[in-house]
Amino acid sequence: MGAERRQHTRVAKHVLIRMRCVGGPVPKEADDRVATIANISKGGLGIASRKFYPPGTVLRLAFPESSMGPARTLYASVVRSGPSPTGSGYELALQFVRAPDAAPTEPPAPRPKVAAQDPGTGRERRRHLRWDQHILLKYRCVSEGILFDVEPRVGALENVSDGGLVLSVKREYPDGTLLEVRLPDTPVGFARTATIRTLWTRPHDKPAKWLVGGEFA
């Protein structure tokens, strides 16, 4: 008791993933839940979950594309579980297992899609599921011309997907403008700098603000 049993060094991460119970001592789940990775290693990971899962539960984990690799689905078994010290939800220690051992007959889950219309044309353009964020970030215009920014500006990330994002900003940008955005940890990747090409701009419901939609360039 009390001996160190972890074989792999764990790296602290705080990013959202989607998970679903597919086996073990509790009923299987039909829908995904959202959890937060607390740390991860080659052998397993720790997550913060709003739902309690007893040891032996097998979870299917949907990882977004990130600096750790492309989007992928892995399986893990709950080794330890208990209440969070903060009193909000539970902390789970998971060990990666093989997919055939976890769910030998279950087909891969289809990638969800959300239809949306371009505010300017009404055409359906969204091909990827988007996650609402509403967090501050820094960005700057890198297109040549009068809009070029030497220093970053502050905007708000409204939502993000595998294909693009929507920003809340204090100036209007014409279609095709390139913006360099410093992204925080999101459901589709860890903190990084990305470039987007604006597709549309429309007035925000708040005065002197704009919503800008763009695709990753």
PyMOL commands that set and color helices and strands:
alter all, ss='L'
color gray80, all
select helices_A, chain A and resi 99-102
alter helices_A, ss='H'
color red, helices_A
select strands_A, chain A and resi 11-23+33-40+44-49+58-63+72-83+90-97+131-141+153-160+164-169+178-183+192-203+210-216
alter strands_A, ss='S'
color yellow, strands_A
deselect
rebuild
show_as cartoon
